[in-house]
Amino acid sequence: MSSLLKSEWRQGTVLPHKLLPDGILPSSVTADTKLVIISHDCDLVNDSYELEPFMEFFVAWPKPNEARNGVMAKGKNPRRLQFSAEENGEPRLYEIDVHEKHRVNRRILESGTRDKTFKIAAKDVLVIAKWAGRRYYRPSLPTGFMDRVASIKDKLSKKLKKDGEDITYVYAGLDTIEELPPEKSYRLVLRVVVPVEVCEDDTKEQRALSVLSEMRKLLAQCPGIEVEDAVLATESEITLADVREMNRWDFDYLSPDDEQPGG
């Protein structure tokens, strides 16, 4: 196994299609897709095939730049993720569907090398890994709250799709996670979180602030929702207490149902 330990196989590297045995991928997966390895580095180079017999990867679909969707950036949507990669030295947009994860015998890694024409930045590999892990654990907001904000879905989707790419997280702090009767309101504290560098760029900061402003305005239109506070915060300003006291707001319900990964 020393050859694997010394190899360049790591989480986020791309597995060439030619290394896969027949029948692993469905026929709908085309040759222009990228097979992005999601297994952890330590598992990929583990000395024992008995302990770690398999490796896992996602199918990433190339997308035109005009298909860029802020709702699907930075892991905000738990089912679909868009990320930028470098392909032959040029930036390219790709999209992953959480249901298109496959596994294969890890021994195939000894039969070839990674796709050296394709590179995902380390920070984006981390986003992909965290996004995949959140599939199995993520807090949910009360159904009553989600029902009350359903009326603003289309407008919120439009704004996030256009200007939400730099937003890493949206945290919703509610006064209760109980299901409330219609006559009682949910009191909401909102935190829209961006990387530190976003607030060092006036254009990006103003774009993120416009999302916050639009969210606050739209939520104020929802009966039974009272926005007590709404703040744009950098990742360095969000505290552990904030994370513990608030729920991360997923935006899967904003994604159009008719958008298919290979479409």
Secondary structure, DSSP 8 states (H G I E B T S, - for coil): -HHHHTS---TT-EE-GGGS-TTSS-TTS-TTSEEEE-S-HHHHT-S-TTT--EEEEEEEEEE-GGG--GGGBTT-SSSEEEEEEEETTEEEEEEEEEEEEEEEEGGGGGG----TTEE--HHHHHHHHHHHHTTT------HHHHHHTGGGHHHHHHHHHHH-TT--EEEEEES--S---TTS-EEEEEEEEE-GGGGGSHHHHHHHHHHHHHHHHHHHTSTTEEEEEEEEEETTT--HHHHHHSEE---GGGS-TT--TT-
